[in-house]
Amino acid sequence: MTSPRVLASLCVLLLLSACSDDPDPTPDLVDSGVPQDSGVPQDSGIPQDAGTNTDAGADSGTETPLLINTESLPDAYVGRAYQATLVASGGVAPYTWSLGTGALPAGLSLSAEGVLSGTPAAASETSFTVSARDAAGTSVRASLTVTAYAVPVLAEVPAPSRRVGDTVNETLTVTGGKAPITFTSGTLPPGLSLTNGVLQGTLSQAGTFTFDITATDANGEKATRSVTFTVLARFAVTSGTLPQATRGEPYSFTFTASGGREPLTWTLVDSGTVNGLTLSTAGVLSGTPTTAETLSIRVSVQDADGQTATATFDFTTRDPGAPLFTVGQYNLTYFGDNTRGPEHSSSNGGTSDDLQIANARDIMRDAGANLWGMVEMVDTADFDILKSQLPGFSGFLSNNAAFVSGGTSPYGTSSQKLGVLYDSALTFQSAQLILNDATHLPDFSSRPPLRVDFTTEIQGVETPLTVIVVHMRAESSDPTGPRDARQRASAALKEYLDTNLPTRHVIVLGDWNDDVDESITLDPSSGNPLPTPYQNFVSDSDHYTFITRALSLAGDDTSVGFENVVDHTLASNEVAARYVANSARVIYADNWVPDYLNVVSDHRPVTSAYAFSAETGPFLRLKSPQGGTYQAGSALDITWTSFSVDQVRVEFSTDDGAQWSVLAASVPAVQGRYAWTLPDIDSSTVRVRVVDVSNPARTDASDAALTLVKGPGRVFINEVLAYEPTVNGSLNQAYEFVELVNGSPFPVDISGWSVWDSTNGAARHVFPSGMKLGAGKGFVVFGGSAGIPAGLTNAAAASSNQNTLGLSNSSDSVRLRLPDGGVVDQYNYTSATQNVSVNRSPDADPNAGFVLHNSLPGGTGTSPGKHADGTDF
């Protein structure tokens, strides 16, 4: 039953409907007294909060009120196309739009479909009303505002020429746009920063710097301006250390200055001449020195504007003489170890072992050696710091796989390691651990000798020189056991030298932990010293000489608080013939280094000199490169050796020496090297040369042209043994291996490359920093050191914590990856044959497929580190 209240409401509605004779009541809304921008339907005959629709033809039970949903409009920009679509809802679609009160911004119009569009003609903030009418005739109005902004413009940034040291404080100005404005920039001149629209700072580097500054308003509109700063150098003398002069030899050096306006006028302050030399107004110091001495000289320069600058230099003249090759050895007690080293090796508030490093550096630098054999090196990082502070020196430790090939080193991270440091008089060839087998290792106290092969100039000929660093077994509570071990180690070492290096120039140096005139070990029965355990070398004087035996006989001592010489240098007869008599010496650094024993070491360094050079005066010799093929765009060291030369100019030619370009105008000769990024070109006519800055007639160029080849290197997987053999009754994963080959015509730096299997948790092997694989060469990664064949030097054991390659005997994936994870090469297999590898066929062809190794000519099961036919790479 319908209630009386409902019936009454229906009657009212029917009456109202019957009374209405105006199908479009909109015109009457203007005077209704209801606000026109309320956004709700208006009808003068119906209360506006009744919730009923005024359209008599609609279903009053379902229709929603007509509303304008657009409450705000996006900002506009003068001269930029603009478009915004108005939105309404409710009522009966479609809607017809029109402008109500007010006017649109100049340049904009409103379509009947509700699209506000056009191009604003001027900046303004314009308010107006719009009307939306639905299909039933109901309409509503709303007030809207459009703000048109001028496009932001960044004012010109003042950029007059300035000098290094000038301060800059420029507030950037922007017209137009909507606040807030933010600023960004490209790479600014060194010393400047951009903060909150202020370019400020102190210019710290000369040059021309071009950069962009961008202003961005609140709507993301941008204004960008390119700025160029020209920064001039301060007027100053820019010459470095003066080259040394040689008495009786013509000398010339040209001083330089920067930041002044030509012409420049140079003078000597306080004197007219210096040791027979005069300074021209053009800044050329020249003449022939008459005495060997070191003087302090002061020069002054004035530019065309009257600016002056002065500088003071040490000027050394020395007597002419022949260069010597000097060898040193140094046992630095537990070098770099934070707990076991000298107890006072770190300064208060300093870094760990900083005093040990600094004092060792000063002692070694002043000793003037070309080569150092280092013993008891523990911390690799500290070794690298020491090396970096010795100008011109390179070097490595005995566990550095980038240099030391062959079996896995027994030298752990915290163990005492051997090492070498060498300058550019030596050219590194290769390094390996010797006598590293189970038979000999105990006699060397698990410190196998480090063999390093170099070449060096001997009497004008680049000659092989082998250096072996040793750390023999030390004493213990057993009075004779260690001496017997040293004697067995000496016998093994001599047999190795006799067999492998009978005619080679050889130097063996380090801590022998015993003397060579008599042993430090006493006979238990008599209390007298036993014979030296190295008598086998002493007795073979035709082939070997302990250069340092004279120190023993003279009563010197190399260990603080110990009476004997235990740090020795052994020379083959080829080297001993060039020994400079009486040049062997113990450096008693504890006489001037305070608390030496507790700061630096319990050993003193020992040096000796050899007359290798045929020169009798200053010389400059390019060591490398001497021809060869290289990857264009890669890094290449240019190295040289010199005597009595101060500064070197480094140059290159791309037309076989017809024209030369400067790579470095002045490099200290003692540096001995210059890092060059090769030009990215294909060429077979590239040469390099070094020039004595003070005597340009003294120069040396590469004997053969370099060949540069553009494009990436090609290193690939060539052989894989996944199913290891059975050793002593069980499978031994140490024998698994992955062989890589460099198919490029140039060496490829594989530092940081890695070998993976299908387990993606971690690499099985990571190649160390500095590792280069030569053109056409192969290298093998074994699962463990036990798998590496004796004598194989181009191999290493997997470096992962598991010390294994982890290759499955059934199926797996072998991958070679770049440092960034990119895959260089990949070999997938679904079966493997025990102790038979798979090899590319043809061998060493990166495009060839894999076959079982025993199907190749020769029929062998594997050939790790060699070609499939057994020949060397």
TIMAR-273557 format. One record per residue (C-alpha): residue in one letter; x, y, z. Coordinates in steps of 0.25 Angstrom, whole numbers, plus 5000, padded with zeros to 4 digits. Layout:
<rs>
AXYZ/...
</rs>
This chain:
<rs>
M500050005000/T500550144996/S500750235008/P499950365009/R501250445009/V501750384996/L500450404989/A500450554993/S501850564987/L501450504974/C500250604973/V501150724975/L502050674964/L500950654955/L500350794958/L501650854955/S501850784942/A500550824937/C500750964941/S502050984933/D501851034919/D503351074917/P504250964912/D505451044914/P505451124927/T506951174925/P506651314922/D505951334935/L507151294943/V507851424941/D506851494951/S506651374960/G507551434971/V508451304971/P509951324968/Q510251284954/D511651224956/S511151114966/G511351004956/V509950944960/P508650944951/Q507751074953/D506251074952/S505451194958/G504251104961/I504950994969/P505851014982/Q507350984978/D507550884990/A506350804986/G507250694979/T506250684967/N506550714952/T505850824945/D505750744932/A504250694931/G504550594920/A505650524928/D505550404938/S505450484952/G505850354959/T507250334952/E507750474947/T508950544953/P509150694954/L509950764943/L511350804948/I512550874942/N513750794947/T514850884942/E515250964954/S516551024949/L517351034936/P518751014932/D519751124931/A519951184917/Y521251244910/V521251364901/G521451324887/R521351174890/A520151094885/Y519151064896/Q517950964898/A517150924909/T515850844909/L514750874919/V514050764926/A512550744931/S511750634936/G510350604940/G509150644932/V508850594919/A510050594909/P510550654900/Y510850784905/T510950914898/W511951024904/S511951174903/L512651294909/G511951354920/T512351484926/G513751544924/A514651534912/L515651424909/P517151454908/A517551514895/G517851414885/L516951304892/S515551254888/L514551154893/S513951054884/A512550994886/E513150864889/G513850924901/V515250944895/L516051064900/S517151084890/G517951184882/T519351264885/P519351364896/A519851504891/A520251564904/A520551524918/S519351544927/E518451484937/T517051474932/S515751434939/F514451394932/T513151304933/V512751194924/S511451124922/A511150984919/R509750944914/D509350794913/A508350734903/A507150754912/G507450904912/T507950914926/S509151004928/V510251034938/R511351134940/A512751144946/S513751244948/L515151214942/T516551284941/V517651274931/T519051324934/A519951344922/Y521451364925/A522451414917/V523451304912/P524651304922/V525851374917/L527251354924/A528051484923/E529451484918/V530451444928/P531651534929/A532851464925/P534051554923/S535451494922/R535951464936/R537151404943/V537451294952/G537151334966/D536051434962/T534751424970/V533451414962/N532051454968/E530951464958/T529451464961/L528751404949/T527551484944/V526251424938/T525151504932/G523751434929/G523451294934/K522651254947/A523351254960/P524151184966/I525251174956/T526351074958/F527751064951/T528650954946/S529850954938/G530850874931/T532350854935/L532750984941/P534151044941/P534950984952/G534751064965/L533351104962/S531951064967/L530551094964/T529651114976/N528251174976/G528451254964/V529851304968/L531051264960/Q532251284970/G533651234974/T535051254971/L535651214958/S536751114960/Q537151064946/A537551144933/G536851104920/T535551134912/F534351074918/T532951064910/F531751014918/D530251034918/I529351094929/T527851054929/A526751124937/T525551044939/D524251104944/A523151044952/N522450984940/G523750924934/E523951034924/K525451044921/A526351154917/T527751114913/R528951204910/S530351164906/V531451234914/T532951234911/F533951264921/T535451304917/V536351284929/L537751334928/A538951284936/R539451374947/F540751434942/A541851344948/V543051264945/T542651124941/S543951054939/G544150934947/T545450874953/L546650914945/P547350804938/Q548750764943/A549950814936/T551250744933/R552550814935/G553250844922/E551950814914/P551150924907/Y549850954914/S548551024910/F547251034917/T546051134914/F545251184925/T543751194923/A542651284929/S541151294927/G540051394929/G540851514924/R540851594911/E541951584901/P543051624900/L543651564913/T545051614919/W545851524928/T546951554937/L547851484948/V547651544961/D548851574970/S549851534959/G550251544945/T550751394943/V550551264949/N551751164948/G552151214934/L550651224929/T549951354926/L548451384925/S547951454912/T546751554912/A545951444905/G546151344917/V547251254911/L548251214922/S549451164914/G550951144914/T551951034918/P552051004933/T553451014939/T553350954953/A552550834959/E551650894970/T550150924974/L549751074974/S548451144977/I548051244966/R546951344966/V546251394952/S545351504950/V544351534938/Q543651654934/D542451664924/A542051774914/D541051824925/G542151834936/Q541751714943/T542851644950/A543051504955/T544251434961/A544651294965/T545851224971/F546551094966/D547650994970/F548650984959/T549550864960/T550750834951/R551450704953/D552750634948/P552550554935/G552650404938/A552050264934/P550650224938/L550650104948/F549549994949/T549249984964/V548649864971/G547949874985/Q547349774995/Y546449815007/N545749725017/L544749815023/T544149745035/Y542749695033/F542549815024/G541149875025/D540649775035/N539849845045/T540149755057/R541449685054/G542349795049/P543249895056/E542449945068/H542650095065/S542450085050/S541150175051/S541150325055/N540250385065/G538950415057/G539550355044/T539150245036/S539650105039/D541150085036/D541350225030/L542650235037/Q543150105032/I542750145018/A543350285018/N544650245024/A544850125015/R544550225003/D545550325007/I546650225010/M546350154996/R546250274988/D547550334993/A548250194991/G548050224976/A547850074972/N547250024959/L546749894965/W546249854979/G546049714983/M544949724995/V544749625006/E543649615017/M542649695009/V541249665015/D540349775012/T540149794997/A539449924998/D540649985006/F541649924996/D540849994985/I540950124993/L542450114994/K542550084979/S541750204976/Q542650294984/L543950244977/P543950324964/G544050244952/F543950104959/S543049984955/G542949854963/F542149744968/L542049644979/S542149494978/N540649464979/N540349564968/A539749474957/A539749584947/F541249574947/V541649434953/S541149324945/G541149174947/G540649104960/T539849164970/S540649244980/P540749194994/Y540849334998/G539549375005/T539049515008/S539649525022/S540949445019/Q542349505016/K542449515002/L543649544992/G543649664983/V544449744972/L544449884970/Y545249934957/D545350064949/S545350084934/A546850034932/L546149894933/T545049844923/F544149734929/Q543949604922/S543349504931/A543349454945/Q543049314952/L543249244965/I544349134964/L544649014973/N543149024977/D542948874978/A542648784990/T544048734991/H544748874992/L543648964998/P543948925013/D545448955011/F545049095006/S544149105018/S542949115008/R543549235002/P543949194988/P544949284981/L544349384971/R545049384957/V544849514949/D545449524935/F545849654930/T546649714918/T547549824921/E548649894913/I550049834915/Q551149894907/G550149954897/V549349824895/E548049794900/T548349674908/P547549574917/L547749584932/T547049484942/V546849534956/I546449434967/V545949484980/V546149384992/H545749385006/M546449255012/R545949185024/A546249255038/E546749195051/S545949125061/S546049055074/D546748935066/P548148975066/T548548905053/G547148875045/P547049015039/R548449015034/D548248875028/A547048925021/R547749045016/Q548848955011/R547848865003/A547148994998/S548549044993/A548848914986/A547448914979/L547649064975/K549049034969/E548548914961/Y547449004956/L548449114951/D549449014946/T548348944938/N547449054933/L548349184933/P549749134931/T550149254922/R549149364926/H549449484934/V548849454947/I548749524961/V548149454973/L547949544985/G547149554997/D547149505012/W547949375012/N547849365027/D549249315028/D550649365025/V551549325013/D552949325020/E552449235032/S551049195037/I550349265048/T550049125053/L551049075064/D551548925064/P550848875077/S552048795080/S553148895078/G552349025079/N553049075067/P552349125054/L551949015044/P552349035030/T551449125022/P550249055016/Y550549125003/Q551949065001/N551449004988/F551449144982/V552649194989/S553449074984/D553049094969/S553749224967/D553849204952/H552349224951/Y551849294963/T552249404973/F551649454986/I551849604983/T551549634998/R552549525004/A553549645005/L552549715015/S552549585023/L554149575023/A554149725027/G553349705039/D552049775034/D550649735039/T549349755032/S548449715044/V548249815055/G548849755068/F549449635060/E550949615056/N550849555043/V550449585028/V549249505025/D548649595013/H549549555001/T549649574986/L550049454978/A550549484963/S550749394952/N552149404946/E551549484934/V551049594944/A552249584954/A553149624942/R552449754942/Y552449774957/V553049914961/A554149884972/N553849924986/S552449974982/A551749874991/R551249945004/V550349935016/I549450055018/Y549550085033/A548250165033/D548050135047/N549150235049/W548250355045/V546750295046/P546250315060/D545850185066/Y546150105053/L545949965059/N544549995064/V544150085053/V544650025040/S545349885041/D546349795048/H547149785035/R547949895027/P547949905012/V549149865004/T549549914990/S550549884980/A550949944966/Y551249884952/A551849954940/F550749904930/S550750034921/A551750064910/E551450204911/T552450304918/G551550424919/P550150474918/F549150384910/L547650364907/R547150234902/L545750194897/K545450064903/S544050034898/P543250024889/Q544149974878/G543149944868/G542049844870/T540549834868/Y539549904877/Q538149934879/A537750074874/G537250154886/S537850064897/A538850114907/L540350094904/D541550124913/I542650194906/T543950164914/W545350214914/T546650214922/S547650324924/F548850374931/S549150524934/V547850564927/D546850644935/Q545650674927/V545150594915/R544150634904/V543250524898/E542850524884/F542150444873/S541950434858/T540950374850/D541650384837/D542950304840/G543650414846/A543450524835/Q542750614845/W542650604860/S541650644870/V541850674885/L541250584895/A541850634907/A542750764907/S543550734920/V543550604928/P544650574939/A545650484933/V545650404946/Q544150364943/G544650274932/R543250264926/Y542050334920/A540650274919/W540150294905/T538750274900/L538950224885/P538250304874/D536950234869/I537450214855/D537950094846/S539350124843/S540650054841/T541550174841/V541550224856/R542850254863/V543150314877/R544450384882/V544950444894/V545750574894/D546650634905/V546050774907/S547350844911/N548050784899/P547150744887/A548250684880/R548150574890/T546950484885/D546550344882/A545450294874/S544750154872/D545550064863/A544350014856/A543050074853/L541850034862/T540549974855/L539250024861/V537949934858/K536549994861/G535449904867/P535249814879/G536149704883/R535749564881/V535949474893/F535149334893/I535049204900/N535949104892/E535948974901/V535148924913/L535448804922/A534148784930/Y534248634934/E535448634943/P536348504944/T536448414956/V537648434964/N538048344975/G536648274974/S535748394974/L535348504965/N536248634966/Q535548764961/A536948834962/Y537148774948/E535948834941/F536348954933/V535849064923/E536849114913/L536749244907/V537449294894/N537649444889/G537349434874/S537649584873/P538849644866/F539149724878/P539149704893/V537849704901/D537749754915/I536849654922/S536949724936/G535649694943/W535149594933/S534549464939/V534249314937/W532849264941/D532149134941/S530649124941/T530549154956/N530349304956/G530649334970/A532149374968/A533249364958/R534149244958/H535349324954/V535649474953/F536849524945/P537649624953/S537949774950/G539049794940/M538849654933/K539049654918/L538949544909/G539949554897/A539549544882/G539349404879/K539649354893/G538849254901/F538649254916/V537949144925/V537149144938/F537249014946/G536348974957/G537448964966/S539048984967/A539248834967/G538648814953/I539648914947/P540748834939/A542148854944/G542848964936/L541549024930/T541649174932/N540449224925/A539449174935/A538849204949/A537949134959/A536449184960/S536449304969/S535049274975/N534949244990/Q534649104986/N535949094978/T535149014968/L534549034954/G533348954959/L533048894945/S531948784944/N532348654938/S531048644931/S530648784926/D530948924929/S531249064923/V532649124923/R532649274921/L533749384919/R533249514924/L533649664924/P533749744937/D532349804935/G531849664933/G531649654918/V531949524912/V533149514903/D533049364900/Q532249244904/Y532349094903/N531149004907/Y531248854907/T530248744911/S531248634913/A532748614916/T533848504914/Q534748474926/N536148534924/V535848574910/S535648724907/V534848784896/N535648874887/R535348974875/S535548904862/P536348964855/D537148994868/A537149144872/D536049184862/P535049274869/N533949234859/A534249084860/G533348984867/F533848884878/V534248744876/L534848634886/H536348664887/N536748524884/S536148534870/L537148644867/P538448614860/G539348554871/G538248484878/T538548534892/G537448554902/T537848704906/S538848814903/P538648924913/G539449044910/K539948994897/H539348974883/A538648844880/D539848794874/G540748814886/T541448944881/D541549064889/F540649184887/
</rs>
